[in-house]
Amino acid sequence: MMKIGIIVHSKTGNTLHVAQKIMEKLKSDGHLVSIEQIIADNDGEIDIKKIRLINIPNVSEYDALIFGAPVRGFSLSPIMQAYLTNCAAFNGKKVSCFVTQHFPYPWMGGNRAIEQMKNLCESKDTKMICSSVVNWKNKKRDKMIAETVKKLCDIKS
């Protein structure tokens, strides 16, 4: 059993929806799981230096972390970028991530956002275990969500 934090920025609710599916599966596998949301009081800001976070999850209590965020402007959400830039080191915790995006294909920003998240996480003393992109307008969205849940929930203690 592991204590797992799912740290999410969700603007429209799509990313939070996927996070809840991941949490359900991890809990059914016997893990202790919490979803914590990153919230900014200026959610529309794109300059990460100007973003004012009002809910900043503390990840020190978790054994493993899963980060979820939307793609915005073909890049990782500026809110998640600001959070990951300013948070403390992860000290070797197991880390996975996922992004949700409006466009139907990962190459339309999802892959770039994952790479940005991976680089930010790995700058915090950890290695990315796995990642996934959910394309909200893809006809196979439900299958993509199921595959994301399966992939990100395969956590070995």
C-alpha positions in Angstrom: 0.0 0.0 0.0 1.2 3.5 -0.9 0.1 6.9 -0.1 -0.5 8.6 -3.5 -1.2 12.3 -4.2 -2.9 13.2 -7.4 -2.1 16.9 -8.0 -4.3 18.5 -10.6 -5.0 21.7 -12.3 -8.3 21.5 -14.0 -9.9 24.4 -15.8 -13.0 22.8 -17.4 -13.3 19.7 -15.2 -12.0 17.3 -17.9 -8.6 16.8 -16.1 -10.3 16.4 -12.8 -12.7 13.8 -14.3 -9.7 11.7 -15.4 -8.0 12.2 -12.0 -11.1 10.9 -10.2 -11.1 7.7 -12.4 -7.4 7.2 -11.5 -8.2 7.7 -7.8 -11.1 5.1 -8.0 -8.8 2.5 -9.5 -5.9 3.2 -7.1 -8.2 3.0 -4.1 -9.7 -0.3 -5.3 -6.1 -1.6 -5.5 -5.7 -0.8 -1.8 -3.8 2.5 -1.9 -4.5 5.6 0.1 -5.2 8.3 -2.4 -6.0 12.0 -2.3 -6.7 14.5 -5.1 -5.4 18.0 -4.5 -6.2 20.8 -6.8 -3.8 23.6 -7.7 -5.8 26.9 -7.9 -4.8 30.4 -8.9 -6.8 33.5 -8.3 -5.7 34.7 -11.8 -6.4 31.5 -13.8 -6.3 33.3 -17.1 -2.7 34.5 -16.7 -0.2 33.0 -19.0 3.0 34.5 -17.5 4.0 32.0 -14.9 5.9 34.7 -12.9 2.6 36.6 -12.5 0.4 33.6 -11.5 -0.8 33.9 -7.9 -1.5 30.4 -6.5 -4.1 30.3 -3.7 -4.1 26.5 -3.2 -0.6 25.0 -3.3 -0.6 21.2 -2.5 2.2 20.0 -0.2 3.5 16.7 -1.6 5.9 15.8 1.2 3.5 13.3 2.8 3.1 11.2 -0.4 5.1 8.1 -1.5 4.1 8.7 -5.1 2.7 11.5 -7.2 0.5 11.8 -10.3 0.3 15.2 -11.9 -2.6 16.1 -14.2 -3.1 19.3 -16.2 -4.7 20.6 -19.3 -2.9 21.6 -22.5 -3.2 25.4 -23.1 -1.9 27.0 -26.2 -0.1 23.8 -27.3 1.9 23.8 -24.0 1.5 22.7 -20.4 -1.0 24.8 -18.4 0.8 27.9 -17.0 -0.8 27.1 -13.6 0.9 23.7 -13.5 4.1 25.2 -14.8 4.1 27.8 -12.0 3.4 25.1 -9.4 6.1 22.7 -10.6 8.6 25.5 -11.0 8.1 26.7 -7.4 7.5 23.5 -5.4 10.1 21.7 -3.3 12.2 18.8 -4.6 10.4 15.4 -4.8 13.4 13.6 -3.3 13.1 10.5 -5.5 9.4 10.0 -5.2 7.7 8.0 -8.0 6.1 10.4 -10.4 3.7 10.0 -13.3 1.7 12.5 -15.2 -1.1 13.0 -17.7 -2.6 15.9 -19.7 -5.9 16.4 -21.3 -6.4 18.5 -24.4 -9.2 19.6 -26.6 -7.6 18.6 -29.9 -8.0 15.0 -31.1 -4.3 14.1 -31.5 -1.3 14.1 -29.0 1.0 15.9 -31.5 -1.3 18.9 -31.2 0.2 20.1 -27.9 -0.2 17.0 -25.7 3.2 15.6 -26.4 4.9 18.9 -25.9 3.0 19.5 -22.6 4.1 16.0 -21.3 7.7 16.8 -22.2 7.5 20.1 -20.3 6.0 18.4 -17.3 8.6 15.7 -17.4 11.5 18.2 -17.5 10.0 20.2 -14.6 9.5 17.1 -12.5 12.9 15.7 -13.2 14.5 19.0 -12.2 13.0 18.3 -8.7 15.1 15.1 -8.1 12.9 12.4 -9.5 12.4 10.3 -12.6 9.1 10.2 -14.6 7.7 6.7 -14.5 5.0 7.1 -17.2 2.8 9.6 -18.8 -0.3 9.8 -20.9 -2.3 12.2 -23.1 -6.1 12.2 -23.2 -7.5 13.9 -26.4 -11.0 15.1 -25.4 -12.3 15.5 -29.0 -11.0 12.1 -30.1 -13.7 9.5 -30.9 -11.9 7.0 -28.8 -11.7 9.3 -25.7 -13.3 6.8 -23.3 -10.8 4.2 -24.4 -8.0 6.7 -24.0 -9.2 7.5 -20.4 -9.3 3.7 -19.6 -5.8 3.2 -21.0 -4.5 6.3 -19.0 -6.0 4.9 -15.8 -4.5 1.4 -16.4 -1.1 2.9 -17.3 -0.8 5.4 -14.4 -2.2 3.0 -11.8 0.5 0.3 -12.4 2.5 1.6 -9.5 4.9 -0.8 -7.8 5.7 0.0 -4.2 
